[in-house]
Amino acid sequence: MGLQDRDYMRQSSSGRPTLLGNVRRYLSDWRGILAAAAAVVALGSAGLWLYRDARSIVGDFGPAEGSLRVNVNSATQEELEAVPGIGPARAAQIVAGRPYASVDDLERLNGIGPKQIESMRPFLKTDGETEKL
């Protein structure tokens, strides 16, 4: 394809290139770009609105009323399984690794890291009896 075959080089019936055809093509390209930009802005603002709305509904992620705060040194396996993030296998690990001086000692168990401990901390303690929140 040579230069003479390009759209901007095509000539009208009078033998001159058509300026109106070039302007129409240029504007149609910008309309598509503007439509895409508007869609991105709309989706972004809708996502931000939904995020803020969800945070106001859910609130903080602390323990819910009626949850248990269990003593990891004396709780039964069923009580430990009631804690979010602790299933049957992890509860058995906790029971087998007793006693614990602090909740942070759970980190020595296989598969429990600092992030898991921070998410479970509101539900665990090392002294006293198991209590309802």
N, CA, C and O atoms as a GROMACS GRO file, in nm:
protein
  532
    1MET      N    1   0.084  -0.115   0.000
    1MET     CA    2   0.000   0.000   0.000
    1MET      C    3   0.090   0.123   0.000
    1MET      O    4   0.177   0.138   0.086
    2GLY      N    5   0.068   0.205  -0.092
    2GLY     CA    6   0.148   0.326  -0.103
    2GLY      C    7   0.081   0.443  -0.035
    2GLY      O    8  -0.032   0.431   0.013
    3LEU      N    9   0.149   0.556  -0.031
    3LEU     CA   10   0.094   0.675   0.032
    3LEU      C   11  -0.032   0.724  -0.037
    3LEU      O   12  -0.121   0.779   0.027
    4GLN      N   13  -0.038   0.704  -0.165
    4GLN     CA   14  -0.155   0.754  -0.239
    4GLN      C   15  -0.281   0.674  -0.207
    4GLN      O   16  -0.391   0.720  -0.239
    5ASP      N   17  -0.269   0.557  -0.145
    5ASP     CA   18  -0.386   0.476  -0.113
    5ASP      C   19  -0.445   0.510   0.024
    5ASP      O   20  -0.554   0.462   0.055
    6ARG      N   21  -0.380   0.587   0.103
    6ARG     CA   22  -0.428   0.620   0.237
    6ARG      C   23  -0.553   0.709   0.229
    6ARG      O   24  -0.572   0.783   0.132
    7ASP      N   25  -0.638   0.701   0.335
    7ASP     CA   26  -0.763   0.776   0.338
    7ASP      C   27  -0.739   0.926   0.326
    7ASP      O   28  -0.814   0.994   0.257
    8TYR      N   29  -0.638   0.976   0.393
    8TYR     CA   30  -0.619   1.121   0.393
    8TYR      C   31  -0.566   1.171   0.259
    8TYR      O   32  -0.565   1.292   0.234
    9MET      N   33  -0.524   1.081   0.173
    9MET     CA   34  -0.476   1.122   0.042
    9MET      C   35  -0.582   1.106  -0.066
    9MET      O   36  -0.562   1.150  -0.179
   10ARG      N   37  -0.694   1.045  -0.033
   10ARG     CA   38  -0.797   1.027  -0.135
   10ARG      C   39  -0.852   1.163  -0.176
   10ARG      O   40  -0.861   1.255  -0.095
   11GLN      N   41  -0.886   1.171  -0.296
   11GLN     CA   42  -0.931   1.299  -0.350
   11GLN      C   43  -1.079   1.296  -0.379
   11GLN      O   44  -1.136   1.191  -0.407
   12SER      N   45  -1.140   1.411  -0.372
   12SER     CA   46  -1.281   1.423  -0.405
   12SER      C   47  -1.296   1.421  -0.557
   12SER      O   48  -1.197   1.409  -0.629
   13SER      N   49  -1.418   1.433  -0.604
   13SER     CA   50  -1.444   1.434  -0.748
   13SER      C   51  -1.380   1.554  -0.815
   13SER      O   52  -1.358   1.553  -0.936
   14SER      N   53  -1.350   1.660  -0.738
   14SER     CA   54  -1.288   1.778  -0.797
   14SER      C   55  -1.137   1.762  -0.806
   14SER      O   56  -1.069   1.848  -0.862
   15GLY      N   57  -1.083   1.652  -0.752
   15GLY     CA   58  -0.940   1.631  -0.761
   15GLY      C   59  -0.862   1.675  -0.639
   15GLY      O   60  -0.740   1.661  -0.636
   16ARG      N   61  -0.931   1.729  -0.535
   16ARG     CA   62  -0.861   1.773  -0.414
   16ARG      C   63  -0.893   1.678  -0.298
   16ARG      O   64  -1.000   1.617  -0.297
   17PRO      N   65  -0.801   1.665  -0.200
   17PRO     CA   66  -0.831   1.582  -0.082
   17PRO      C   67  -0.947   1.643  -0.004
   17PRO      O   68  -0.960   1.765   0.004
   18THR      N   69  -1.032   1.557   0.054
   18THR     CA   70  -1.148   1.606   0.127
   18THR      C   71  -1.112   1.629   0.274
   18THR      O   72  -1.074   1.536   0.344
   19LEU      N   73  -1.124   1.751   0.316
   19LEU     CA   74  -1.096   1.786   0.454
   19LEU      C   75  -1.206   1.736   0.547
   19LEU      O   76  -1.179   1.694   0.660
   20LEU      N   77  -1.331   1.740   0.500
   20LEU     CA   78  -1.444   1.698   0.583
   20LEU      C   79  -1.435   1.550   0.619
   20LEU      O   80  -1.468   1.512   0.731
   21GLY      N   81  -1.392   1.466   0.528
   21GLY     CA   82  -1.376   1.323   0.556
   21GLY      C   83  -1.272   1.299   0.664
   21GLY      O   84  -1.291   1.214   0.751
   22ASN      N   85  -1.163   1.373   0.660
   22ASN     CA   86  -1.058   1.358   0.761
   22ASN      C   87  -1.107   1.403   0.898
   22ASN      O   88  -1.076   1.339   0.999
   23VAL      N   89  -1.183   1.513   0.904
   23VAL     CA   90  -1.233   1.564   1.031
   23VAL      C   91  -1.332   1.465   1.091
   23VAL      O   92  -1.328   1.440   1.211
   24ARG      N   93  -1.419   1.409   1.011
   24ARG     CA   94  -1.517   1.312   1.060
   24ARG      C   95  -1.447   1.190   1.121
   24ARG      O   96  -1.487   1.143   1.227
   25ARG      N   97  -1.345   1.140   1.055
   25ARG     CA   98  -1.272   1.024   1.104
   25ARG      C   99  -1.201   1.059   1.235
   25ARG      O  100  -1.200   0.979   1.329
   26TYR      N  101  -1.141   1.176   1.241
   26TYR     CA  102  -1.071   1.220   1.361
   26TYR      C  103  -1.168   1.232   1.478
   26TYR      O  104  -1.136   1.189   1.590
   27LEU      N  105  -1.286   1.291   1.455
   27LEU     CA  106  -1.383   1.306   1.562
   27LEU      C  107  -1.440   1.172   1.607
   27LEU      O  108  -1.466   1.153   1.726
   28SER      N  109  -1.459   1.079   1.515
   28SER     CA  110  -1.512   0.949   1.555
   28SER      C  111  -1.411   0.874   1.641
   28SER      O  112  -1.451   0.801   1.731
   29ASP      N  113  -1.281   0.890   1.616
   29ASP     CA  114  -1.179   0.828   1.701
   29ASP      C  115  -1.184   0.887   1.841
   29ASP      O  116  -1.174   0.813   1.939
   30TRP      N  117  -1.200   1.019   1.853
   30TRP     CA  118  -1.204   1.083   1.983
   30TRP      C  119  -1.331   1.049   2.059
   30TRP      O  120  -1.331   1.045   2.182
   31ARG      N  121  -1.440   1.026   1.987
   31ARG     CA  122  -1.562   0.986   2.056
   31ARG      C  123  -1.544   0.852   2.125
   31ARG      O  124  -1.590   0.833   2.238
   32GLY      N  125  -1.479   0.761   2.060
   32GLY     CA  126  -1.452   0.630   2.119
   32GLY      C  127  -1.362   0.641   2.241
   32GLY      O  128  -1.385   0.574   2.342
   33ILE      N  129  -1.260   0.725   2.231
   33ILE     CA  130  -1.169   0.744   2.343
   33ILE      C  131  -1.242   0.809   2.460
   33ILE      O  132  -1.224   0.768   2.574
   34LEU      N  133  -1.324   0.909   2.431
   34LEU     CA  134  -1.399   0.975   2.537
   34LEU      C  135  -1.501   0.881   2.602
   34LEU      O  136  -1.521   0.885   2.723
   35ALA      N  137  -1.564   0.798   2.521
   35ALA     CA  138  -1.660   0.702   2.575
   35ALA      C  139  -1.590   0.602   2.666
   35ALA      O  140  -1.643   0.568   2.772
   36ALA      N  141  -1.474   0.555   2.626
   36ALA     CA  142  -1.399   0.460   2.710
   36ALA      C  143  -1.354   0.528   2.839
   36ALA      O  144  -1.363   0.467   2.946
   37ALA      N  145  -1.308   0.652   2.832
   37ALA     CA  146  -1.265   0.724   2.952
   37ALA      C  147  -1.384   0.747   3.046
   37ALA      O  148  -1.371   0.733   3.167
   38ALA      N  149  -1.498   0.782   2.990
   38ALA     CA  150  -1.618   0.803   3.072
   38ALA      C  151  -1.660   0.672   3.140
   38ALA      O  152  -1.702   0.674   3.256
   39ALA      N  153  -1.649   0.560   3.069
   39ALA     CA  154  -1.684   0.431   3.128
   39ALA      C  155  -1.590   0.396   3.243
   39ALA      O  156  -1.634   0.346   3.346
   40VAL      N  157  -1.461   0.423   3.228
   40VAL     CA  158  -1.364   0.396   3.334
   40VAL      C  159  -1.395   0.482   3.457
   40VAL      O  160  -1.392   0.433   3.569
   41VAL      N  161  -1.424   0.609   3.436
   41VAL     CA  162  -1.456   0.697   3.548
   41VAL      C  163  -1.585   0.652   3.616
   41VAL      O  164  -1.593   0.651   3.739
   42ALA      N  165  -1.685   0.614   3.539
   42ALA     CA  166  -1.812   0.570   3.597
   42ALA      C  167  -1.794   0.442   3.678
   42ALA      O  168  -1.847   0.431   3.788
   43LEU      N  169  -1.721   0.346   3.625
   43LEU     CA  170  -1.699   0.221   3.697
   43LEU      C  171  -1.615   0.244   3.823
   43LEU      O  172  -1.641   0.184   3.927
   44GLY      N  173  -1.515   0.330   3.813
   44GLY     CA  174  -1.433   0.361   3.930
   44GLY      C  175  -1.512   0.426   4.040
   44GLY      O  176  -1.498   0.390   4.157
   45SER      N  177  -1.596   0.521   4.005
   45SER     CA  178  -1.676   0.589   4.107
   45SER      C  179  -1.781   0.495   4.165
   45SER      O  180  -1.810   0.500   4.285
   46ALA      N  181  -1.839   0.408   4.082
   46ALA     CA  182  -1.935   0.311   4.134
   46ALA      C  183  -1.867   0.213   4.228
   46ALA      O  184  -1.923   0.177   4.332
   47GLY      N  185  -1.747   0.169   4.194
   47GLY     CA  186  -1.672   0.079   4.283
   47GLY      C  187  -1.639   0.144   4.415
   47GLY      O  188  -1.651   0.081   4.520
   48LEU      N  189  -1.598   0.270   4.411
   48LEU     CA  190  -1.567   0.343   4.533
   48LEU      C  191  -1.693   0.360   4.619
   48LEU      O  192  -1.686   0.345   4.741
   49TRP      N  193  -1.805   0.390   4.557
   49TRP     CA  194  -1.930   0.405   4.629
   49TRP      C  195  -1.970   0.273   4.695
   49TRP      O  196  -2.012   0.272   4.811
   50LEU      N  197  -1.958   0.161   4.623
   50LEU     CA  198  -1.993   0.031   4.679
   50LEU      C  199  -1.901  -0.005   4.794
   50LEU      O  200  -1.945  -0.061   4.894
   51TYR      N  201  -1.772   0.025   4.781
   51TYR     CA  202  -1.675  -0.004   4.887
   51TYR      C  203  -1.710   0.073   5.014
   51TYR      O  204  -1.711   0.016   5.123
   52ARG      N  205  -1.739   0.201   5.000
   52ARG     CA  206  -1.775   0.282   5.117
   52ARG      C  207  -1.906   0.234   5.179
   52ARG      O  208  -1.919   0.230   5.301
   53ASP      N  209  -2.002   0.199   5.095
   53ASP     CA  210  -2.130   0.152   5.145
   53ASP      C  211  -2.114   0.020   5.219
   53ASP      O  212  -2.175   0.000   5.323
   54ALA      N  213  -2.033  -0.070   5.165
   54ALA     CA  214  -2.012  -0.199   5.230
   54ALA      C  215  -1.941  -0.182   5.364
   54ALA      O  216  -1.973  -0.252   5.460
   55ARG      N  217  -1.847  -0.090   5.372
   55ARG     CA  218  -1.776  -0.068   5.499
   55ARG      C  219  -1.871  -0.014   5.605
   55ARG      O  220  -1.857  -0.048   5.723
   56SER      N  221  -1.968   0.070   5.565
   56SER     CA  222  -2.061   0.124   5.664
   56SER      C  223  -2.158   0.016   5.712
   56SER      O  224  -2.204   0.022   5.826
   57ILE      N  225  -2.190  -0.081   5.627
   57ILE     CA  226  -2.280  -0.189   5.667
   57ILE      C  227  -2.207  -0.289   5.756
   57ILE      O  228  -2.259  -0.328   5.861
   58VAL      N  229  -2.089  -0.330   5.714
   58VAL     CA  230  -2.015  -0.432   5.786
   58VAL      C  231  -1.950  -0.376   5.911
   58VAL      O  232  -1.946  -0.443   6.014
   59GLY      N  233  -1.900  -0.254   5.904
   59GLY     CA  234  -1.832  -0.193   6.017
   59GLY      C  235  -1.695  -0.255   6.035
   59GLY      O  236  -1.636  -0.306   5.940
   60ASP      N  237  -1.645  -0.249   6.157
   60ASP     CA  238  -1.515  -0.310   6.180
   60ASP      C  239  -1.532  -0.461   6.188
   60ASP      O  240  -1.644  -0.511   6.205
   61PHE      N  241  -1.423  -0.532   6.176
   61PHE     CA  242  -1.430  -0.676   6.170
   61PHE      C  243  -1.395  -0.739   6.304
   61PHE      O  244  -1.330  -0.844   6.310
   62GLY      N  245  -1.439  -0.676   6.412
   62GLY     CA  246  -1.416  -0.729   6.545
   62GLY      C  247  -1.510  -0.846   6.571
   62GLY      O  248  -1.590  -0.884   6.485
   63PRO      N  249  -1.501  -0.902   6.689
   63PRO     CA  250  -1.588  -1.015   6.721
   63PRO      C  251  -1.734  -0.974   6.728
   63PRO      O  252  -1.768  -0.867   6.780
   64ALA      N  253  -1.819  -1.059   6.678
   64ALA     CA  254  -1.962  -1.032   6.679
   64ALA      C  255  -2.020  -1.068   6.816
   64ALA      O  256  -1.962  -1.148   6.889
   65GLU      N  257  -2.132  -1.008   6.848
   65GLU     CA  258  -2.197  -1.039   6.974
   65GLU      C  259  -2.241  -1.186   6.972
   65GLU      O  260  -2.296  -1.233   6.873
   66GLY      N  261  -2.215  -1.255   7.081
   66GLY     CA  262  -2.248  -1.397   7.088
   66GLY      C  263  -2.130  -1.485   7.051
   66GLY      O  264  -2.138  -1.607   7.064
   67SER      N  265  -2.020  -1.425   7.006
   67SER     CA  266  -1.900  -1.502   6.976
   67SER      C  267  -1.834  -1.545   7.107
   67SER      O  268  -1.866  -1.494   7.214
   68LEU      N  269  -1.744  -1.637   7.095
   68LEU     CA  270  -1.672  -1.685   7.212
   68LEU      C  271  -1.531  -1.630   7.212
   68LEU      O  272  -1.468  -1.618   7.107
   69ARG      N  273  -1.481  -1.596   7.330
   69ARG     CA  274  -1.339  -1.568   7.349
   69ARG      C  275  -1.288  -1.687   7.430
   69ARG      O  276  -1.321  -1.702   7.548
   70VAL      N  277  -1.209  -1.771   7.365
   70VAL     CA  278  -1.169  -1.898   7.425
   70VAL      C  279  -1.028  -1.891   7.480
   70VAL      O  280  -0.942  -1.820   7.428
   71ASN      N  281  -1.007  -1.966   7.586
   71ASN     CA  282  -0.875  -1.981   7.645
   71ASN      C  283  -0.807  -2.096   7.570
   71ASN      O  284  -0.854  -2.210   7.577
   72VAL      N  285  -0.699  -2.068   7.500
   72VAL     CA  286  -0.633  -2.172   7.418
   72VAL      C  287  -0.572  -2.281   7.505
   72VAL      O  288  -0.541  -2.389   7.454
   73ASN      N  289  -0.553  -2.256   7.633
   73ASN     CA  290  -0.494  -2.355   7.721
   73ASN      C  291  -0.596  -2.450   7.782
   73ASN      O  292  -0.559  -2.559   7.827
   74SER      N  293  -0.724  -2.412   7.785
   74SER     CA  294  -0.824  -2.498   7.850
   74SER      C  295  -0.947  -2.526   7.763
   74SER      O  296  -1.034  -2.602   7.805
   75ALA      N  297  -0.957  -2.469   7.646
   75ALA     CA  298  -1.077  -2.485   7.563
   75ALA      C  299  -1.082  -2.625   7.502
   75ALA      O  300  -0.979  -2.688   7.476
   76THR      N  301  -1.204  -2.672   7.482
   76THR     CA  302  -1.222  -2.800   7.413
   76THR      C  303  -1.200  -2.779   7.264
   76THR      O  304  -1.195  -2.665   7.216
   77GLN      N  305  -1.189  -2.889   7.192
   77GLN     CA  306  -1.168  -2.879   7.048
   77GLN      C  307  -1.288  -2.812   6.981
   77GLN      O  308  -1.272  -2.736   6.886
   78GLU      N  309  -1.409  -2.839   7.030
   78GLU     CA  310  -1.530  -2.778   6.972
   78GLU      C  311  -1.530  -2.627   6.994
   78GLU      O  312  -1.570  -2.552   6.904
   79GLU      N  313  -1.487  -2.582   7.110
   79GLU     CA  314  -1.480  -2.439   7.136
   79GLU      C  315  -1.377  -2.372   7.047
   79GLU      O  316  -1.399  -2.261   6.997
   80LEU      N  317  -1.264  -2.438   7.027
   80LEU     CA  318  -1.161  -2.382   6.938
   80LEU      C  319  -1.210  -2.375   6.794
   80LEU      O  320  -1.178  -2.280   6.722
   81GLU      N  321  -1.288  -2.474   6.752
   81GLU     CA  322  -1.341  -2.474   6.614
   81GLU      C  323  -1.443  -2.363   6.593
   81GLU      O  324  -1.471  -2.328   6.478
   82ALA      N  325  -1.499  -2.307   6.699
   82ALA     CA  326  -1.595  -2.197   6.686
   82ALA      C  327  -1.526  -2.066   6.653
   82ALA      O  328  -1.591  -1.969   6.614
   83VAL      N  329  -1.393  -2.061   6.667
   83VAL     CA  330  -1.317  -1.940   6.636
   83VAL      C  331  -1.297  -1.932   6.485
   83VAL      O  332  -1.256  -2.031   6.424
   84PRO      N  333  -1.327  -1.817   6.422
   84PRO     CA  334  -1.304  -1.803   6.277
   84PRO      C  335  -1.157  -1.827   6.242
   84PRO      O  336  -1.068  -1.769   6.303
   85GLY      N  337  -1.134  -1.913   6.145
   85GLY     CA  338  -0.998  -1.943   6.102
   85GLY      C  339  -0.941  -2.069   6.163
   85GLY      O  340  -0.830  -2.110   6.129
   86ILE      N  341  -1.015  -2.132   6.254
   86ILE     CA  342  -0.969  -2.256   6.316
   86ILE      C  343  -1.066  -2.368   6.279
   86ILE      O  344  -1.185  -2.363   6.312
   87GLY      N  345  -1.012  -2.466   6.210
   87GLY     CA  346  -1.090  -2.584   6.174
   87GLY      C  347  -1.051  -2.700   6.262
   87GLY      O  348  -0.976  -2.683   6.358
   88PRO      N  349  -1.101  -2.819   6.230
   88PRO     CA  350  -1.071  -2.937   6.313
   88PRO      C  351  -0.922  -2.970   6.323
   88PRO      O  352  -0.872  -3.001   6.431
   89ALA      N  353  -0.851  -2.963   6.212
   89ALA     CA  354  -0.708  -2.997   6.213
   89ALA      C  355  -0.628  -2.895   6.294
   89ALA      O  356  -0.542  -2.933   6.373
   90ARG      N  357  -0.655  -2.766   6.274
   90ARG     CA  358  -0.582  -2.664   6.347
   90ARG      C  359  -0.618  -2.668   6.496
   90ARG      O  360  -0.531  -2.645   6.580
   91ALA      N  361  -0.743  -2.698   6.529
   91ALA     CA  362  -0.781  -2.710   6.670
   91ALA      C  363  -0.706  -2.825   6.735
   91ALA      O  364  -0.661  -2.813   6.849
   92ALA      N  365  -0.691  -2.936   6.664
   92ALA     CA  366  -0.615  -3.049   6.717
   92ALA      C  367  -0.468  -3.010   6.738
   92ALA      O  368  -0.407  -3.052   6.836
   93GLN      N  369  -0.412  -2.931   6.647
   93GLN     CA  370  -0.274  -2.882   6.662
   93GLN      C  371  -0.261  -2.797   6.788
   93GLN      O  372  -0.165  -2.811   6.863
   94ILE      N  373  -0.358  -2.709   6.810
   94ILE     CA  374  -0.353  -2.619   6.925
   94ILE      C  375  -0.360  -2.700   7.055
   94ILE      O  376  -0.286  -2.674   7.150
   95VAL      N  377  -0.451  -2.798   7.058
   95VAL     CA  378  -0.466  -2.881   7.178
   95VAL      C  379  -0.336  -2.959   7.204
   95VAL      O  380  -0.294  -2.971   7.319
   96ALA      N  381  -0.273  -3.012   7.100
   96ALA     CA  382  -0.151  -3.091   7.115
   96ALA      C  383  -0.032  -3.005   7.157
   96ALA      O  384   0.062  -3.057   7.219
   97GLY      N  385  -0.032  -2.876   7.126
   97GLY     CA  386   0.082  -2.790   7.156
   97GLY      C  387   0.073  -2.715   7.286
   97GLY      O  388   0.156  -2.628   7.312
   98ARG      N  389  -0.025  -2.745   7.370
   98ARG     CA  390  -0.042  -2.674   7.497
   98ARG      C  391   0.074  -2.700   7.590
   98ARG      O  392   0.138  -2.805   7.579
   99PRO      N  393   0.105  -2.612   7.680
   99PRO     CA  394   0.047  -2.483   7.717
   99PRO      C  395   0.110  -2.368   7.639
   99PRO      O  396   0.219  -2.381   7.583
  100TYR      N  397   0.040  -2.256   7.637
  100TYR     CA  398   0.086  -2.134   7.570
  100TYR      C  399   0.093  -2.022   7.672
  100TYR      O  400   0.001  -2.003   7.751
  101ALA      N  401   0.203  -1.948   7.670
  101ALA     CA  402   0.218  -1.834   7.761
  101ALA      C  403   0.141  -1.713   7.710
  101ALA      O  404   0.091  -1.633   7.789
  102SER      N  405   0.132  -1.699   7.577
  102SER     CA  406   0.057  -1.589   7.517
  102SER      C  407  -0.002  -1.636   7.385
  102SER      O  408   0.034  -1.742   7.334
  103VAL      N  409  -0.093  -1.558   7.332
  103VAL     CA  410  -0.155  -1.592   7.203
  103VAL      C  411  -0.049  -1.595   7.093
  103VAL      O  412  -0.062  -1.671   6.998
  104ASP      N  413   0.055  -1.513   7.105
  104ASP     CA  414   0.161  -1.510   7.006
  104ASP      C  415   0.237  -1.643   6.997
  104ASP      O  416   0.300  -1.670   6.895
  105ASP      N  417   0.231  -1.726   7.101
  105ASP     CA  418   0.298  -1.856   7.097
  105ASP      C  419   0.236  -1.950   6.995
  105ASP      O  420   0.299  -2.049   6.957
  106LEU      N  421   0.116  -1.921   6.949
  106LEU     CA  422   0.053  -2.004   6.845
  106LEU      C  423   0.132  -2.000   6.715
  106LEU      O  424   0.114  -2.086   6.628
  107GLU      N  425   0.218  -1.901   6.701
  107GLU     CA  426   0.297  -1.887   6.580
  107GLU      C  427   0.393  -2.004   6.559
  107GLU      O  428   0.437  -2.030   6.447
  108ARG      N  429   0.425  -2.074   6.666
  108ARG     CA  430   0.517  -2.187   6.654
  108ARG      C  431   0.452  -2.307   6.587
  108ARG      O  432   0.521  -2.400   6.547
  109LEU      N  433   0.319  -2.306   6.576
  109LEU     CA  434   0.248  -2.414   6.509
  109LEU      C  435   0.263  -2.402   6.358
  109LEU      O  436   0.272  -2.291   6.304
  110ASN      N  437   0.266  -2.514   6.292
  110ASN     CA  438   0.282  -2.517   6.147
  110ASN      C  439   0.157  -2.459   6.079
  110ASN      O  440   0.045  -2.504   6.106
  111GLY      N  441   0.176  -2.360   5.993
  111GLY     CA  442   0.066  -2.302   5.916
  111GLY      C  443   0.001  -2.182   5.979
  111GLY      O  444  -0.094  -2.127   5.923
  112ILE      N  445   0.048  -2.139   6.094
  112ILE     CA  446  -0.008  -2.020   6.158
  112ILE      C  447   0.098  -1.911   6.156
  112ILE      O  448   0.207  -1.929   6.211
  113GLY      N  449   0.066  -1.799   6.094
  113GLY     CA  450   0.159  -1.687   6.085
  113GLY      C  451   0.104  -1.566   6.157
  113GLY      O  452  -0.003  -1.570   6.217
  114PRO      N  453   0.178  -1.456   6.149
  114PRO     CA  454   0.136  -1.333   6.219
  114PRO      C  455   0.001  -1.280   6.173
  114PRO      O  456  -0.076  -1.229   6.254
  115LYS      N  457  -0.030  -1.292   6.044
  115LYS     CA  458  -0.158  -1.241   5.994
  115LYS      C  459  -0.275  -1.323   6.049
  115LYS      O  460  -0.378  -1.266   6.086
  116GLN      N  461  -0.259  -1.455   6.054
  116GLN     CA  462  -0.366  -1.538   6.109
  116GLN      C  463  -0.386  -1.510   6.257
  116GLN      O  464  -0.499  -1.505   6.305
  117ILE      N  465  -0.276  -1.490   6.329
  117ILE     CA  466  -0.287  -1.462   6.472
  117ILE      C  467  -0.359  -1.329   6.494
  117ILE      O  468  -0.443  -1.319   6.583
  118GLU      N  469  -0.327  -1.227   6.414
  118GLU     CA  470  -0.394  -1.097   6.430
  118GLU      C  471  -0.542  -1.106   6.401
  118GLU      O  472  -0.622  -1.038   6.466
  119SER      N  473  -0.582  -1.191   6.305
  119SER     CA  474  -0.725  -1.203   6.275
  119SER      C  475  -0.798  -1.284   6.382
  119SER      O  476  -0.918  -1.265   6.403
  120MET      N  477  -0.727  -1.375   6.451
  120MET     CA  478  -0.789  -1.458   6.555
  120MET      C  479  -0.775  -1.398   6.695
  120MET      O  480  -0.846  -1.441   6.787
  121ARG      N  481  -0.686  -1.301   6.713
  121ARG     CA  482  -0.656  -1.246   6.846
  121ARG      C  483  -0.779  -1.202   6.925
  121ARG      O  484  -0.784  -1.228   7.045
  122PRO      N  485  -0.880  -1.136   6.864
  122PRO     CA  486  -0.997  -1.095   6.943
  122PRO      C  487  -1.075  -1.212   7.003
  122PRO      O  488  -1.153  -1.193   7.096
  123PHE      N  489  -1.054  -1.333   6.952
  123PHE     CA  490  -1.130  -1.449   6.997
  123PHE      C  491  -1.050  -1.540   7.090
  123PHE      O  492  -1.104  -1.638   7.141
  124LEU      N  493  -0.924  -1.509   7.114
  124LEU     CA  494  -0.836  -1.597   7.191
  124LEU      C  495  -0.777  -1.526   7.311
  124LEU      O  496  -0.757  -1.405   7.310
  125LYS      N  497  -0.751  -1.605   7.415
  125LYS     CA  498  -0.680  -1.555   7.532
  125LYS      C  499  -0.609  -1.673   7.596
  125LYS      O  500  -0.632  -1.788   7.558
  126THR      N  501  -0.522  -1.646   7.694
  126THR     CA  502  -0.446  -1.754   7.757
  126THR      C  503  -0.475  -1.768   7.906
  126THR      O  504  -0.420  -1.857   7.970
  127ASP      N  505  -0.560  -1.684   7.961
  127ASP     CA  506  -0.593  -1.697   8.103
  127ASP      C  507  -0.743  -1.683   8.122
  127ASP      O  508  -0.811  -1.623   8.039
  128GLY      N  509  -0.795  -1.737   8.231
  128GLY     CA  510  -0.938  -1.728   8.258
  128GLY      C  511  -1.017  -1.834   8.185
  128GLY      O  512  -0.962  -1.924   8.123
  129GLU      N  513  -1.147  -1.820   8.195
  129GLU     CA  514  -1.238  -1.916   8.133
  129GLU      C  515  -1.288  -1.866   7.998
  129GLU      O  516  -1.278  -1.747   7.968
  130THR      N  517  -1.343  -1.956   7.919
  130THR     CA  518  -1.404  -1.917   7.793
  130THR      C  519  -1.526  -1.833   7.824
  130THR      O  520  -1.604  -1.865   7.914
  131GLU      N  521  -1.544  -1.724   7.748
  131GLU     CA  522  -1.654  -1.632   7.776
  131GLU      C  523  -1.723  -1.592   7.647
  131GLU      O  524  -1.663  -1.592   7.539
  132LYS      N  525  -1.850  -1.557   7.659
  132LYS     CA  526  -1.925  -1.504   7.544
  132LYS      C  527  -1.901  -1.356   7.534
  132LYS      O  528  -1.894  -1.287   7.636
  133LEU      N  529  -1.889  -1.306   7.412
  133LEU     CA  530  -1.868  -1.162   7.391
  133LEU      C  531  -2.000  -1.091   7.368
  133LEU      O  532  -2.002  -0.969   7.349
   0.00000   0.00000   0.00000
